[in-house]
Amino acid sequence: MTAFNNDAPIGVFDSGVGGLSVLRAIHSKLPEENLIYVADSGNAPYGDRDGDFIATRATKITEFLLASGAKAIVVACNTVSVVAIERLRSWCPVPVVAMEPAIKPASQNTKTGVIGVLATRRTIASPSVARLCEAHGKNVEILLQPCPGLVEQVEKAELLSDASRALLLGYISPLLAAGADTLVLGCTHYPFLSQLIRDIVGPNIAIVDPAVAVALQVERRLGDHRVSAPRTQPAEARFFSSADPNDARAIISALWGREVAVQGMD
């Protein structure tokens, strides 16, 4: 691995703003780490894109993050993770941490034996999800629910709108009717809809978000490579978007919880 100063940033990217849910978990777990976030909102959503397009964008963004000095890359996008992660890891000179739907812990903790997975069409149809279902679905019924339209709602910061509620009702109601007691959020955009999801499912349904597990894996990988930041360091987060920076600033600031500057990138 290339030598880095320990205060070099962690690079995080997603098809859009959804990966901010992962960035938030990393920042909470590792507040001393500098962060760079890229939202490819100009090309979102990835869920219906072909694999070559997704791999090309992932490569370009990773190269941008490496040129910005990133000491590790976090692919905060389930779709990129299931489509292009091996290609990225084959050449990327720094640790790459990826996402996958949290089917394993959900299958271990369900009481009814039925879990629902909310994700993009591309993630649902991937060999990676098929592998997870094969590995962890022997004694559990796993219901895979594609959710077209949800990414777009989060990209507009419509987290509590009637339109978002209607979409979620349509996707979640059949899962509940089938006996699911656990819902896996298989897209990093979906945690921003957690309040609406909780309103729909009530207090007794488990909602599984893998962001905290990803943050723990980032901490482990940094420790393995001895590039963790000093504990006393004041950290900063920088934000980039392939969408119009002014539009992106409003959305990212709303989701991040405070006003931030956003720079453009191709």
N, C-alpha and C positions, 0 to 999 in steps of 0.2 A: 504494500500500500504506500502511496505517496506520503511524504512527511508533511504534516500540517502543524501550524500553531494551534494550541488547544482552544484559542478563542475564535478559530475559524467557524463560520456559520454552518448550521444544518439546513440543507435545501429540501423544501417540501413542495410538491405540486399535485394538482388535480385538474380534471377537465374543466372545472370552474371553481366556484366558491365553497363547494361542499367540504373540501379538505381542510377548511378552517376549523371544522370540528376536531380533526386530528391535530392540527397545529395548536389548538386550545389545550388539548390534553398534554401535548409535549411541553408547552410553555408552563403548564401547571406542575408537571412532574419535574421539569428541568429548567427552572426559571433563570438560571445563570447562562443558558445557552443562547447565542445569537441565532436568529432564524431568518431565512429568506423564503417567501412563499410566492409561487407562481400560479395564478388562476388562468387557465386557457379558455376563459369564458367566450372569447371570440369564435371558438370552435365547439362549444358545448351545445347539446350533450353528446357524449361519446357512445352512449348506449346503443345507438343504431348505426354507428360508423363501422366501416370494414376494418379488418385487422391491420392491413398495411398502413392505413391512414393513422390509426391509433399508435402503432409502433413508430411511425415517422415523427409524429408530434412528441411522443415520449422521449425519443432520442434528441430532438431539437431542444426541448426544455431541459433535459438532463445536461446537455452540453452547455447550455446557458448557465445553469447552476454551478457546474464545475468551473466555468470561466469566471464566475463570481466568487470562487474560492471555497465552495462547499466541501466539507470534510465527510459528509454522509448525505445520502439521498433517501428521502421518504416518499414513496409513491402512495399518496393519500387518495387513491382512486381504485376501487375494486375492479373496474373494467380494464384499466391499464394492467393491473396486477395479474388478471387471469388471461389477458391476451398477449402481453409483451414483456413480462418481467424477465423471462429467461434470456431474451435478446438483450435487454438492458444489462443484466448481470454478466453477460458474456464478454462485455468490453469495458464496463464502468470500473474505474480504478479505485473507487471508494465503496464502503459498505452501502448496500441498497436494501432498505426495509420496505416490505410490501404489505398489502392488505389481502385478506380473504374473508368471506362471510363466516361469522362465528357459529358455524353449524355444529362443530364438535362440542363446545360448552353448552349450547342450547340442547343438544341431544342428550347430554349427560344430566341435565337438570330438569327436564320436563317431567311433570307428574301425570299428564294425560297420555303421553306418548305421541303427541302430535305437535309439530313445530311449523311455523310459517316463515318463509324467507322472502323479504321484500327486496327487490333488486332491479337493475336495468335488464332489458332483454338480452343484451350481449353477455352480461355476467351470468344470467340464468342458463344460457345456452352453452356455456363454456365447458371444456373438458375438466377444468379445475373444480367447478361446482359438481360435475358428475362424479369426480373422484371423491370429493368430500361426502357426497350422499352415499356412495358405495361403501366408504369406510365407516360412516357413523349412522347409517340408516337401517341397519339390520333389524333392530328392535324398536325403531321409531319411524313414524310416518312423517316424511318431510314434504311439505307443500311449497312448491316454488311459484312465487307470484311476481311476474313482471309488472312494472309500475311506470309505464310511459306517462310523461307529463309532470312527474313530481320534481325532477331535476330543474325543469324550466321554472316551476313555481318558486323554488329556493333561489334560483338565479335572479329572480325579481324581488326577492325578500318578502314574498307573500306567504308568511309563515302561519298566519291565522285566518286567511281569507276563506270565504265561502267556497270558492273554486277549489282550493287546496283540500278543504274538508270533504267536498264531494268526491274528489279523486280518491282520497284515502278511504272513505266509506266503501267505495266500490271495490277497492283492492283488499281491504281487511275483513269486511263482513263475511265473505265466503270462508276465510280461514277460521274465524271464530265459530261459524256454523259447523265446520268440520271438526271442532274440538280442540283447536290449537290453544295452548296455554302459554306459549312462548313465541315472540316475534323477533326475528333476526333482522337488524337493519343492515342490509347488504350493499349499501351505497353511502358514501360519506356525506352526501347531501341530506340524507333522511333524518339524522339526529336533530337538525334544526326544525323539524316538524314534530319533535317529541311531545310538545304540549298538546297539539291536536291529536296525535296518536293516543296519548294517555286519556284524553277526553273521550275518545271513541271506544277504547277497550276497557276502561275502568281500572280499578286499583289492583286487580288480581292477576293480570296478564304480565308476564315478564317481558321486558324489552331489552334486547341485547345489542349493545353498541361496542364494537371492538377497539375504539380509539384509545382507551386506557391501556389495553394490552399492547397496542402498537407503541405507545410511549415507553412502556417498560422494555420492549424489545430494542428501541432506540438507545435507551440507557445502557442495556447490556452490550450492544454492539460498540458503542463509544468506549465503554470500559475495556472491552476485549482488545481494542486497538489503541488504548491509552491516549485517547484524544478528548476526554471529557474536559469541559471548561472549568476553570478555577471557581470554587464556591463563592468567592467574594466578588466576582465580576458582575457589573451591571450590564444586562443584556438588552439587545434591541431586536425588533422585528421589522423587516423590510418587505414591501408588497409590490408585486408586478402583475399585470394583466394584459392579455391579448385583446381584450375589449377596449372600448373608449375609456381612457383613464378617469375621466370625470364621472362617468356612469359607474365605473368599477369602484371608485372611491366611496361613493354613497352606499353601495351594497356591502362592500367589505367592511366599512366602518360600522354599519348597522349590525352585521353579524359578529364582528370582532368585539363590539361593545364599547368602542371609543373611536374618536376621529383619527384616521391614519392617512398618510400620503400613499398614493399608488402611482407607480411609474409604468409606462407602456412598454410592450415588447411585441415582436412579430409572432 
